[in-house]
Amino acid sequence: MRSVTYAGETVTTTDDVAEALVQLTASIAAEGQAEAVSIPIVTDGGEEEAELVIGVGNDVLSAPADWTGEEPDFSWAAEELRQHKRFPQAPAIAVEQSSEDANPDAFWDPDLDGFTRA
């Protein structure tokens, strides 16, 4: 579990939600923007929602939290943050296939009505 500090207040959420929130905040701030998001948090009374504005001028701090007991499953919320249009995406990496592992079906040429070797 993590404590997330925002605007002088501290809330507690799961590790994956806190990680996704920090990454999304940094990405939105890098674009010079700000956006409102909601995250699930735990309180003395159970589970609640926190609404925050993240991005430029809105610092978010995530630190380990003292927690005893079973952790809630907020994985759905972490996935929602990761699906945000501004969440940083890993760049695609091209991998060259060696000729030993080459798949002959990869060289099918419909114009020649058959296989070719590259």
C-alpha positions in Angstrom: 0.0 0.0 0.0 1.1 3.6 -0.7 0.4 7.0 0.8 -0.2 9.5 -1.9 0.3 13.1 -0.8 -1.5 15.8 -2.8 -2.2 19.4 -1.9 -1.2 18.9 1.7 -3.5 15.9 2.2 -2.5 12.2 2.3 -4.6 9.3 1.1 -3.9 5.6 0.9 -4.2 3.4 -2.1 -2.6 0.4 -3.6 0.9 0.2 -5.1 -0.3 -0.2 -8.7 -2.7 2.7 -8.5 -0.1 5.0 -7.0 2.5 3.9 -9.6 0.1 4.5 -12.5 -1.0 7.9 -11.0 2.6 9.1 -10.7 3.4 8.1 -14.2 0.3 9.7 -15.7 0.9 12.9 -13.7 4.4 13.2 -15.1 3.3 12.5 -18.6 0.5 15.1 -18.5 2.8 17.7 -16.9 5.4 17.1 -19.6 2.8 18.2 -22.1 2.1 21.3 -20.1 -1.4 20.2 -19.3 -3.6 19.3 -16.3 -6.5 16.9 -16.0 -8.9 15.7 -13.3 -8.9 12.0 -12.4 -10.4 9.8 -9.7 -8.6 7.1 -7.8 -9.9 4.6 -5.2 -8.6 5.1 -1.7 -9.1 3.4 1.7 -10.3 5.3 4.7 -11.3 4.3 8.3 -14.8 3.8 7.0 -13.9 1.6 4.1 -13.2 2.3 0.4 -13.9 5.8 -1.1 -13.0 7.8 -4.2 -10.6 10.7 -4.3 -10.7 13.3 -7.1 -7.5 15.2 -8.0 -6.2 17.4 -10.7 -2.9 16.1 -12.0 -0.3 17.6 -14.3 1.4 21.0 -14.4 1.6 22.6 -10.9 0.1 19.6 -9.1 2.7 17.6 -7.3 2.0 14.0 -6.3 4.1 12.1 -3.8 3.9 8.4 -3.4 5.5 6.7 -0.4 5.2 3.4 1.4 2.2 3.3 3.8 1.9 1.4 7.1 -0.8 -1.1 6.4 -2.1 -4.1 8.2 -4.7 -6.4 7.0 -5.8 -7.5 3.5 -5.2 -5.1 0.7 -8.1 -4.1 -1.5 -8.2 -5.0 -5.2 -7.9 -1.7 -7.0 -6.3 -3.2 -10.1 -9.3 -2.1 -12.3 -8.4 1.6 -11.3 -4.7 1.2 -12.1 -5.7 -0.2 -15.5 -8.1 2.7 -16.2 -5.2 5.1 -15.5 -2.9 3.1 -17.8 -5.5 3.3 -20.5 -5.6 7.1 -20.3 -4.7 8.7 -23.7 -1.8 10.5 -22.1 -0.3 7.6 -20.2 3.2 7.0 -21.4 3.5 4.1 -23.8 6.6 2.0 -24.3 8.1 2.6 -27.8 7.8 -0.3 -30.2 11.0 -2.2 -30.7 11.8 -3.9 -34.0 13.4 -7.3 -33.7 15.1 -8.8 -36.6 14.4 -12.5 -37.0 17.4 -14.7 -37.8 17.2 -16.9 -40.9 17.3 -20.0 -38.7 14.1 -19.0 -37.1 12.5 -17.7 -40.3 9.0 -18.6 -41.0 8.5 -19.4 -44.7 4.9 -18.2 -44.4 6.2 -14.8 -43.7 7.5 -14.6 -47.3 4.2 -15.4 -49.1 3.8 -13.2 -52.1 0.2 -13.3 -53.5 1.3 -11.6 -56.7 3.7 -14.5 -57.5 1.1 -17.0 -56.2 3.7 -18.7 -54.0 6.6 -18.3 -51.7 9.7 -16.3 -52.2 12.9 -16.1 -50.3 14.0 -12.6 -49.1 
